[in-house]
């Protein structure tokens, strides 16, 4: 069956335009127990699932993040707003970065910006990052549209029955290469961040 390429592109661009973030104002002002935390994350991030049965965060995941010092341990089994903000960062980072890289990247946040004495709060950092990312959605949409159009120009000599798949394959490879290059850059930048001392972020 021939895929309507215009519909596919419009669907992709619509998905990009719908990208949003959890607003700090939507995070409860009270500390949450584990079950409350997983329920909140499931509700807030359900739109990011690929399949309905996918889990956003499980108790095992969260316990492992604390064990591996990606987040500070909960206080009296309760998780603060700052814990939730860190978990949101982790949720997105874990798709492309190793646990060690995420720990290195987040250590300064959990070490310096989770207490009220910090000159800039973790909430302010999170909001600034989200505003910056949202401001780039238009440019990202244009980049994807250009990559898609370029992919449609490849394999001009292929037979009609193969061309549709090869165009999609070309588009996917181009996107994958883009991710690969950016992942290399991210890893190089993280390598320049001082490694956290073992156990530093896991203790209160």
Secondary structure, DSSP 8 states (H G I E B T S, - for coil): ----HHHHHHHHHHHHHT-----GGGS-SS-B-HHHHHHHHHHHHGGG-SSTT--S--HHHHHHHHHTTSS---BTTBB-HHHHHHHHHHHHHTTTS-HHHHHHHHHHHHHHSSSTTSSS-HHHHHHHHHHHHHHTHHHHHHHHHHHHHHHTTS-TTS-HHHHHHHHHHHHHHHHHHHHHHHHHHHHHHHHTS----TTGGG--
